[in-house]
Amino acid sequence: EETQALARSIKATDLLIRNIESAQEVWPFLVRALGFQVKGFFSKGLEQLLWHITMLEALFGEDIPGVTKRLANRTAAVTGQSETERNRIRKRFEELYDFRSRLVHGDKFKDQIWGGTS
């Protein structure tokens, strides 16, 4: 009975994975979100929390006006020593956050993104 229950579970999981794979074209963010979830399960502490939040943002988030500017202003206010430096930090933060948002929300990139050693 336990073997049959396991077999049913594996078949159901296989069907879910096939459905997710077929949805990639319409919802490219879904595969990315699942990747973030897996990273969360293999991480510990705050890193685990961050990966899971990133997964939720990939699934449910949207690029709404004001979020990036608010984060950029706060980061610049805390880290910048002068107005010139704060302006530079704001601009760089907005560029990095835009890249992160495009990555999280499933945009396709022409160039390969380096992900670690090799």
Secondary structure, DSSP 8 states (H G I E B T S, - for coil): -HHHHHHHHHHHHHHHHHHHHHHTTT-HHHHHHHHHHHHHHT--HHHHHHHHHHHHHHHH----TTHHHHHHHHHHHHH-SSHHHHHHHHHHHHHHHHHHHHHHTT---SS----S--
